[in-house]
Amino acid sequence: MRTPRIYQNRILNIHDSLVLDSDTSHRLKQVLRLSKHSPVTLFNGNGYEYTGTITEVKTEGIRIKILESKQKDCESPLKIHLGQVISKGEKMDFVIQKSTELGVASIQPLLSERCVVHLKNDRLEKKLEHWQRIAIHAAEQSGRTLIPLVKKPVPLIEWLHALDTQEKHNRLFLDPTSKNHLNNIEISDCLALLIGPEGGLTEAETDYAIRNNFKGLRLGKRILRTETAALAALAALQCRAGDF
């Protein structure tokens, strides 16, 4: 059986002995059926993996002894910062999970004129925690040692304006009417990728993106759903300039 990978938001060192939280302990005991002496791999987002073994299985939690550590280079050389307009239902969850697997560096949920999802106060905080957990679990499964940050949702125009004051890098947005294809645009090792909502960006939003140095990008002859578009674009970019 494949050795399970567990994210821990704490400092990890060789010879440390630590007790996992109740939810993680339950998953290892009841779902994966691990027992004493079973191997596990821990990581905390610093680029290293920590190999350990279960030394105790108790009601209050599983105890793990860290035996060794090693740096793991599994990140793409292409740093993609995904700006994704929030979609309804489980579609946003799907995009966050799969974009993490595809090596995205960060995820910025966006609110646009045609966005049908409205999040406020406590619901917003819970949703943000939920999305970050999805990214963590996807990193555990896919073997990544870095966790992409899922940022607090902001209006699309605010994100575009903030980017304008930051370091210059490639800025792309998907546009089925664009004449630009991946084979005729230059790709740098750091880029921002904007994916619009299910109803598409408005004309005003598109114009504002272009004024902020975003280039339209067309993926084939068909119009893709928002969740399909994000993943297709990420995979294509990784093939063009990343680690595929």
C-alpha positions as CSV (number, residue, x, y, z in Angstrom):
1,M,0.0,0.0,0.0
2,R,1.2,3.5,-0.8
3,T,2.6,5.4,2.2
4,P,0.1,8.1,3.2
5,R,1.2,11.7,3.1
6,I,0.0,14.0,5.9
7,Y,0.2,17.8,6.0
8,Q,1.1,19.3,9.3
9,N,1.1,23.1,9.9
10,R,4.0,23.0,12.4
11,I,7.8,22.8,12.5
12,L,9.1,19.3,11.9
13,N,12.5,17.9,12.9
14,I,14.2,14.5,12.8
15,H,13.6,12.5,16.1
16,D,10.5,14.6,16.9
17,S,7.6,12.6,18.4
18,L,4.2,14.2,17.7
19,V,0.5,13.4,18.2
20,L,-1.8,14.0,15.2
21,D,-5.1,15.8,15.6
22,S,-8.3,13.7,16.0
23,D,-9.6,14.1,12.4
24,T,-6.3,13.0,10.9
25,S,-5.9,10.2,13.5
26,H,-9.4,9.0,12.6
27,R,-8.6,8.9,8.9
28,L,-5.4,6.9,9.5
29,K,-7.1,4.4,11.8
30,Q,-10.6,4.0,10.5
31,V,-10.2,4.7,6.8
32,L,-6.6,3.6,6.0
33,R,-6.5,1.0,8.7
34,L,-3.0,1.9,9.8
35,S,-1.5,0.4,13.0
36,K,1.6,0.6,15.1
37,H,4.8,0.5,13.0
38,S,3.0,1.6,9.9
39,P,5.1,4.1,7.8
40,V,3.8,7.7,7.1
41,T,5.2,10.7,5.4
42,L,4.7,14.2,6.8
43,F,5.3,17.6,5.2
44,N,4.7,21.2,6.2
45,G,5.0,23.2,3.0
46,N,8.8,24.0,3.3
47,G,9.8,21.8,0.4
48,Y,10.8,18.8,2.5
49,E,9.3,15.4,3.3
50,Y,9.6,13.8,6.7
51,T,9.5,10.0,6.9
52,G,8.2,8.6,10.1
53,T,6.5,5.6,11.8
54,I,3.5,5.2,14.0
55,T,4.6,4.5,17.6
56,E,1.3,4.7,19.4
57,V,-2.4,4.3,18.5
58,K,-4.5,5.8,21.2
59,T,-8.0,7.2,21.7
60,E,-6.6,10.8,21.9
61,G,-4.6,10.4,18.7
62,I,-1.9,8.7,16.8
63,R,1.7,9.4,17.8
64,I,4.4,9.5,15.1
65,K,8.2,9.4,15.4
66,I,10.1,11.3,12.6
67,L,13.1,9.2,11.4
68,E,14.5,11.2,8.5
69,S,13.9,14.1,6.2
70,K,14.7,14.9,2.5
71,Q,14.2,17.7,0.1
72,K,11.8,16.9,-2.7
73,D,11.8,18.8,-5.9
74,C,8.3,18.2,-7.4
75,E,7.2,21.7,-8.2
76,S,6.8,23.1,-11.7
77,P,9.3,25.8,-12.9
78,L,6.2,27.7,-14.2
79,K,4.6,29.8,-11.4
80,I,1.0,30.2,-12.3
81,H,-1.3,32.4,-10.2
82,L,-4.8,31.5,-11.0
83,G,-7.6,34.1,-10.8
84,Q,-10.8,32.1,-11.0
85,V,-14.2,33.7,-10.8
86,I,-16.2,31.7,-8.3
87,S,-18.6,29.1,-9.8
88,K,-21.6,27.6,-8.1
89,G,-22.0,24.2,-6.5
90,E,-19.0,21.9,-6.4
91,K,-17.4,23.3,-9.5
92,M,-15.1,25.7,-7.5
93,D,-14.1,22.8,-5.3
94,F,-13.2,20.8,-8.4
95,V,-11.1,23.6,-9.9
96,I,-9.2,24.1,-6.6
97,Q,-8.5,20.4,-6.2
98,K,-7.4,19.8,-9.8
99,S,-5.4,23.0,-10.2
100,T,-3.4,22.1,-7.1
101,E,-2.6,18.7,-8.7
102,L,-1.6,20.5,-11.9
103,G,0.9,22.6,-10.0
104,V,-0.7,26.0,-9.6
105,A,1.2,28.4,-7.3
106,S,-1.8,30.2,-5.9
107,I,-5.5,30.6,-6.3
108,Q,-7.4,33.9,-6.2
109,P,-11.2,33.4,-6.1
110,L,-12.8,36.3,-7.8
111,L,-16.2,38.1,-7.9
112,S,-17.4,39.5,-11.2
113,E,-20.6,41.0,-12.6
114,R,-21.9,37.7,-13.8
115,C,-20.8,35.7,-10.8
116,V,-23.8,33.9,-9.3
117,V,-22.2,33.1,-5.9
118,H,-22.5,35.6,-3.1
119,L,-20.5,35.0,0.1
120,K,-20.6,37.2,3.2
121,N,-19.1,37.2,6.8
122,D,-19.1,33.8,8.5
123,R,-20.1,31.9,5.3
124,L,-17.2,33.5,3.5
125,E,-14.7,32.5,6.2
126,K,-16.0,28.9,6.3
127,K,-15.9,28.6,2.5
128,L,-12.3,29.9,2.4
129,E,-11.2,27.3,5.1
130,H,-13.0,24.7,3.1
131,W,-11.2,25.6,-0.1
132,Q,-7.8,25.6,1.6
133,R,-8.5,22.2,3.0
134,I,-9.2,20.9,-0.5
135,A,-5.9,22.3,-1.7
136,I,-4.1,20.6,1.3
137,H,-5.7,17.3,0.6
138,A,-4.9,17.6,-3.1
139,A,-1.2,18.3,-2.3
140,E,-1.1,15.3,0.0
141,Q,-2.5,13.0,-2.7
142,S,-0.4,14.4,-5.6
143,G,3.0,14.4,-3.8
144,R,3.5,18.2,-3.7
145,T,5.5,19.6,-0.8
146,L,4.2,23.2,-1.3
147,I,0.6,24.2,-0.6
148,P,-0.9,26.7,-3.0
149,L,-2.5,29.6,-1.0
150,V,-6.2,30.0,-1.6
151,K,-6.7,33.7,-1.1
152,K,-9.7,35.6,0.2
153,P,-12.2,36.4,-2.6
154,V,-12.0,39.9,-4.0
155,P,-13.8,41.7,-6.8
156,L,-12.3,41.1,-10.2
157,I,-11.5,44.8,-10.9
158,E,-9.7,45.0,-7.5
159,W,-7.5,42.0,-8.4
160,L,-6.7,43.5,-11.8
161,H,-5.8,46.8,-10.3
162,A,-3.6,45.2,-7.6
163,L,-1.7,43.2,-10.2
164,D,-0.9,46.4,-12.1
165,T,1.2,47.6,-9.2
166,Q,3.1,44.3,-8.8
167,E,5.9,42.7,-10.7
168,K,5.4,42.5,-14.4
169,H,4.8,39.0,-15.7
170,N,2.7,37.2,-18.3
171,R,-1.0,38.0,-17.9
172,L,-3.5,35.8,-19.8
173,F,-7.3,35.4,-19.9
174,L,-9.3,32.9,-21.9
175,D,-11.2,34.4,-24.7
176,P,-12.9,32.2,-27.4
177,T,-12.8,35.1,-29.9
178,S,-9.0,35.8,-29.5
179,K,-6.6,35.2,-32.3
180,N,-3.8,34.3,-29.8
181,H,-2.9,30.6,-29.4
182,L,-0.3,29.1,-27.1
183,N,2.0,28.6,-30.1
184,N,2.1,32.3,-31.0
185,I,2.5,34.0,-27.6
186,E,5.6,34.3,-25.3
187,I,5.4,32.6,-22.0
188,S,7.5,33.6,-19.0
189,D,8.2,31.5,-15.9
190,C,5.6,33.5,-13.9
191,L,2.2,34.3,-15.1
192,A,-1.3,35.3,-14.0
193,L,-4.2,33.4,-15.6
194,L,-7.7,34.8,-15.4
195,I,-10.7,32.5,-15.9
196,G,-14.1,34.1,-16.2
197,P,-17.5,32.9,-14.8
198,E,-20.0,30.6,-16.4
199,G,-21.6,33.5,-18.3
200,G,-18.2,34.9,-19.4
201,L,-16.6,38.3,-18.6
202,T,-18.6,41.4,-19.5
203,E,-17.3,43.7,-22.2
204,A,-16.3,46.2,-19.6
205,E,-14.3,43.6,-17.6
206,T,-12.6,42.3,-20.7
207,D,-11.6,45.9,-21.7
208,Y,-10.3,46.5,-18.2
209,A,-8.3,43.3,-18.2
210,I,-6.7,44.3,-21.6
211,R,-5.9,47.8,-20.2
212,N,-4.1,46.0,-17.4
213,N,-1.8,44.1,-19.9
214,F,-3.8,40.9,-20.0
215,K,-3.8,39.1,-23.4
216,G,-6.7,37.0,-24.6
217,L,-5.9,33.3,-25.2
218,R,-8.0,30.9,-27.3
219,L,-8.0,27.2,-26.6
220,G,-9.2,25.4,-29.7
221,K,-12.4,26.0,-31.6
222,R,-14.9,25.1,-28.8
223,I,-16.2,27.1,-25.9
224,L,-15.3,25.4,-22.6
225,R,-17.1,25.5,-19.3
226,T,-15.4,27.6,-16.6
227,E,-14.1,24.6,-14.7
228,T,-13.0,22.9,-17.9
229,A,-11.3,26.0,-19.2
230,A,-9.2,26.5,-16.1
231,L,-7.8,22.9,-16.1
232,A,-7.3,22.8,-19.8
233,A,-5.4,26.0,-19.7
234,L,-3.2,24.9,-16.8
235,A,-2.4,21.6,-18.5
236,A,-1.6,23.3,-21.8
237,L,0.7,25.8,-20.1
238,Q,2.5,23.1,-18.2
239,C,3.0,21.3,-21.5
240,R,4.3,24.5,-23.2
241,A,6.6,25.9,-20.5
242,G,6.2,23.9,-17.3
243,D,7.0,20.3,-16.2
244,F,4.9,18.2,-18.4
